[in-house]
Amino acid sequence: GPCASAITISGLHGACVPGSTLQLTGDSQVLSHEAGGSTGGTALWNSSDSSVVMFIIKDEQIAANQKYVLHFNVTNPAAPQESNAVSVWASGVEVPRIAMSVGADTKPGVVSCNTSACDIPFAYRGVQYSSCTNVDYGDKYWCATNASRADLAWVDCTCDVDFMTYSRDVAPMHVR
């Protein structure tokens, strides 16, 4: 109901999430995507403000001074974007909004591209490629469609770029 305690992670602008329910792993058994929900392990994705909301299941408790680690997956668009301030806050308890910062160990991850229109492998400016590349094309990826000819023809690739954060700076939340 309206008095349900919730934890909100906001500032996930640009994230791509299919649907409105996220699966949680880790210490998520007491969290639900529904206020008053009875099944744990889910969170609500709010696309209008790019936030994740997790309601504490009715009659469950989160222990004081206990560290909880949650995991969920969202996908960033293939194009680079500015890093937004991500914050965590809770309702129903006295917890102020806390800003989180990305740790120094955040690195670009895997680029996976649909290469069905490509002629792989191909060479460009003396370098051999076995997948799409963004060399000389900014933030867009491309591939050759006729690798055996001198006048290289190309096509835009549809790619997903996953940025992996191996850990985040911890935002402590103290529940009283």
Salt bridges, closest charged atoms under 4 A:
GLU94 OE1 - ARG176 NH1 3.01
ASP136 OD2 - ARG125 NH1 3.10
ASP151 OD2 - ARG149 NH2 2.78
